Amino acid sequence: VAGVLAAYAFSRTRFTGRRELMIGYLVVRMFPAVMIIIPLFILMREVGLLDSSLGLALAYTAFLLPVFVWMMKGFFDGVPPDLEDAARIDGASRVGAMVRVVLPLVVSGLVATAVFVAIGAWNEFLFALMLTTSTGSRTWPVGLQLMVGEFQLPWGTLSAGGIISIAPVVVLFALMQRAMVRGLTAGAVKG
């Protein structure tokens, strides 16, 4: 929700600092996660969110939201503002025009972007390893890595865990395949 609203605002409104903020979002993604893990660890410890699902969710949001906003802004830019203006003349509010007119036109891009970001969060390893210590708050990739011992390698358990970790991604992609392909190829061919 936050990413959709932010991308819509960046696409449709002109405000002071808009360009700089978008460049700031891009800069967040330019640097590898390894560079921000120590400051993020210290911040989470000071705030009391270390080793919590909420802290991990906030870290993922901070790292993946810029990607979502950049991708969705491109889809919103592809929708002519005249359609919204027509809806607003008919009595719709700005939010109503966005929900009733723009979102249905970019739903395939929204699905593609959401799946891309969800897969990124599902497979993320570094934040989950460094920001969690208890088994209750660790994510699946960290749990699989912690199964590997110094003198043992439980191949059967790791294989089963690998298949189980891939299953949600495969199911999600199978369910959203058509919308993802439409979203990823939107604008590729001008008619």
RODO-2510 file (C-alpha; in nm, 4 decimals, decimal comma):
residues 191
     n   res          X          Y          Z
     1     v     0,0000     0,0000     0,0000
     2     a     0,2777     0,2426     0,0928
     3     g     0,4669     0,1635    -0,2264
     4     v     0,1625     0,2135    -0,4481
     5     l     0,0765     0,5457    -0,2867
     6     a     0,4381     0,6653    -0,3032
     7     a     0,4806     0,5620    -0,6665
     8     y     0,1512     0,7293    -0,7580
     9     a     0,2575     1,0485    -0,5812
    10     f     0,5950     1,0496    -0,7585
    11     s     0,4265     0,9902    -1,0925
    12     r     0,1429     1,2413    -1,0671
    13     t     0,2510     1,5294    -0,8452
    14     r     0,5289     1,7797    -0,8845
    15     f     0,6820     1,8873    -0,5542
    16     t     1,0064     2,0315    -0,4283
    17     g     1,2691     1,7644    -0,3755
    18     r     1,0883     1,5033    -0,5867
    19     r     1,3873     1,4353    -0,8086
    20     e     1,6279     1,4232    -0,5138
    21     l     1,4041     1,1821    -0,3242
    22     m     1,3832     0,9485    -0,6230
    23     i     1,7623     0,9615    -0,6560
    24     g     1,7823     0,8869    -0,2825
    25     y     1,5675     0,5784    -0,3383
    26     l     1,8032     0,4740    -0,6150
    27     v     2,1095     0,5342    -0,3966
    28     v     1,9643     0,3038    -0,1287
    29     r     1,9661     0,0231    -0,3842
    30     m     2,3075     0,1091    -0,5306
    31     f     2,4956     0,0030    -0,2218
    32     p     2,5049    -0,3628    -0,1223
    33     a     2,3201    -0,4711     0,1907
    34     v     2,6515    -0,5598     0,3533
    35     m     2,7372    -0,1903     0,3821
    36     i     2,4275    -0,1047     0,5849
    37     i     2,4004    -0,4143     0,8023
    38     i     2,6154    -0,2833     1,0928
    39     p     2,4372     0,0546     1,1217
    40     l     2,1058    -0,1272     1,0841
    41     f     2,2044    -0,3743     1,3572
    42     i     2,2980    -0,0903     1,5937
    43     l     1,9750     0,0961     1,5149
    44     m     1,7593    -0,2135     1,5702
    45     r     1,9369    -0,2865     1,8990
    46     e     1,8871     0,0697     2,0250
    47     v     1,5179     0,0735     1,9317
    48     g     1,4598    -0,2727     2,0779
    49     l     1,3578    -0,4389     1,7509
    50     l     1,6528    -0,6760     1,7274
    51     d     1,5464    -1,0397     1,7045
    52     s     1,1837    -0,9584     1,6261
    53     s     0,9658    -1,0199     1,3246
    54     l     0,8659    -0,6524     1,3222
    55     g     1,2294    -0,5398     1,3068
    56     l     1,2998    -0,7795     1,0222
    57     a     0,9880    -0,6634     0,8361
    58     l     1,0966    -0,3010     0,8744
    59     a     1,4442    -0,3840     0,7448
    60     y     1,2982    -0,5627     0,4428
    61     t     1,0623    -0,2733     0,3799
    62     a     1,3429    -0,0191     0,3982
    63     f     1,5503    -0,2181     0,1504
    64     l     1,2774    -0,3334    -0,0929
    65     l     1,0392    -0,0352    -0,0932
    66     p     1,2639     0,1740    -0,3214
    67     v     1,2593    -0,1035    -0,5838
    68     f     0,8813    -0,1242    -0,5616
    69     v     0,8404     0,2536    -0,5919
    70     w     1,0753     0,2794    -0,8901
    71     m     0,9062    -0,0038    -1,0767
    72     m     0,5495     0,1095    -1,0030
    73     k     0,6292     0,4705    -1,0945
    74     g     0,7122     0,3494    -1,4444
    75     f     0,3758     0,1759    -1,4725
    76     f     0,1888     0,4811    -1,3417
    77     d     0,3763     0,7031    -1,5883
    78     g     0,2393     0,4846    -1,8690
    79     v    -0,1216     0,5744    -1,7855
    80     p    -0,2343     0,9041    -1,9402
    81     p    -0,3365     1,1633    -1,6766
    82     d    -0,6321     1,2570    -1,8981
    83     l    -0,8147     0,9448    -1,7816
    84     e    -0,7914     1,0611    -1,4220
    85     d    -0,8955     1,4124    -1,5187
    86     a    -1,2066     1,2717    -1,6847
    87     a    -1,2903     1,0722    -1,3720
    88     r    -1,2377     1,3796    -1,1546
    89     i    -1,4683     1,5830    -1,3794
    90     d    -1,7289     1,3095    -1,3284
    91     g    -1,7017     1,3649    -0,9534
    92     a    -1,4358     1,1214    -0,8366
    93     s    -1,1781     1,2341    -0,5833
    94     r    -0,8068     1,1979    -0,6580
    95     v    -0,7926     0,8765    -0,4550
    96     g    -1,1147     0,7518    -0,6140
    97     a    -0,9750     0,8177    -0,9625
    98     m    -0,6568     0,6343    -0,8679
    99     v    -0,8438     0,3326    -0,7297
   100     r    -1,1164     0,3105    -0,9954
   101     v    -0,9268     0,4195    -1,3066
   102     v    -0,5494     0,3913    -1,2693
   103     l    -0,5070     0,0793    -1,0541
   104     p    -0,7131    -0,1442    -1,2870
   105     l    -0,4911    -0,0311    -1,5748
   106     v    -0,1672    -0,1089    -1,3921
   107     v    -0,2800    -0,4246    -1,2107
   108     s    -0,0527    -0,6469    -1,4207
   109     g     0,2455    -0,4251    -1,3367
   110     l     0,1414    -0,4257    -0,9724
   111     v     0,1309    -0,8058    -0,9692
   112     a     0,4687    -0,8343    -1,1420
   113     t     0,6273    -0,5849    -0,9045
   114     a     0,4705    -0,7429    -0,5963
   115     v     0,5872    -1,0908    -0,6961
   116     f     0,9376    -0,9610    -0,7704
   117     v     0,9600    -0,7920    -0,4295
   118     a     0,8017    -1,0892    -0,2476
   119     i     1,0564    -1,3284    -0,3981
   120     g     1,3342    -1,0883    -0,2986
   121     a     1,2101    -1,0840     0,0603
   122     w     1,1536    -1,4596     0,0708
   123     n     1,5083    -1,5357    -0,0435
   124     e     1,6832    -1,2639     0,1594
   125     f     1,9543    -1,4081     0,3802
   126     l     2,1848    -1,1397     0,5233
   127     f     1,9323    -0,9316     0,7196
   128     a     1,7662    -1,2433     0,8566
   129     l     2,0993    -1,3882     0,9680
   130     m     2,2318    -1,0743     1,1333
   131     l     1,9126    -0,9321     1,2865
   132     t     1,7709    -1,2523     1,4395
   133     t     1,9110    -1,4882     1,7003
   134     s     1,6196    -1,6979     1,8241
   135     t     1,4763    -1,9846     1,6234
   136     g     1,1277    -1,8325     1,6413
   137     s     1,2206    -1,5227     1,4434
   138     r     1,4618    -1,6715     1,1894
   139     t     1,3575    -1,7093     0,8294
   140     w     1,3663    -2,0221     0,6170
   141     p     1,6996    -1,9589     0,4340
   142     v     1,8792    -1,8965     0,7647
   143     g     1,7296    -2,2123     0,9120
   144     l     1,8547    -2,4157     0,6166
   145     q     2,2039    -2,2712     0,6506
   146     l     2,2145    -2,3445     1,0234
   147     m     2,1469    -2,7148     0,9546
   148     v     2,4938    -2,7470     0,8086
   149     g     2,7346    -2,8559     1,0791
   150     e     3,1121    -2,8538     1,0907
   151     f     3,1438    -3,2301     1,0442
   152     q     2,8029    -3,3215     0,9055
   153     l     2,5908    -3,2328     0,6093
   154     p     2,2340    -3,3692     0,6347
   155     w     2,1667    -3,4022     0,2620
   156     g     1,8199    -3,5500     0,2996
   157     t     1,6976    -3,2799     0,5367
   158     l     1,8574    -3,0029     0,3293
   159     s     1,7042    -3,1390     0,0085
   160     a     1,3599    -3,1567     0,1657
   161     g     1,4025    -2,8069     0,3079
   162     g     1,5143    -2,6756    -0,0307
   163     i     1,2097    -2,8222    -0,2036
   164     i     0,9788    -2,6808     0,0647
   165     s     1,1424    -2,3381     0,0358
   166     i     1,1014    -2,3347    -0,3414
   167     a     0,7381    -2,4508    -0,3336
   168     p     0,5772    -2,1166    -0,2327
   169     v     0,7696    -1,9313    -0,5036
   170     v     0,6683    -2,1849    -0,7685
   171     v     0,3029    -2,1773    -0,6587
   172     l     0,3006    -1,7964    -0,6481
   173     f     0,4559    -1,7730    -0,9924
   174     a     0,2159    -2,0351    -1,1334
   175     l    -0,0832    -1,8418    -1,0004
   176     m     0,0421    -1,5036    -1,1193
   177     q     0,2229    -1,6087    -1,4369
   178     r    -0,0023    -1,4398    -1,6925
   179     a    -0,0266    -1,1150    -1,4987
   180     m     0,3509    -1,1123    -1,4480
   181     v     0,4229    -1,1620    -1,8174
   182     r     0,1738    -0,8869    -1,9084
   183     g     0,3258    -0,6583    -1,6455
   184     l     0,6855    -0,7213    -1,7438
   185     t     0,6173    -0,6711    -2,1137
   186     a     0,3880    -0,3681    -2,0728
   187     g     0,5098    -0,0915    -2,2946
   188     a     0,7592    -0,3138    -2,4739
   189     v     0,5760    -0,2767    -2,8063
   190     k     0,4075     0,0478    -2,9072
   191     g     0,0863    -0,0051    -3,1019
***
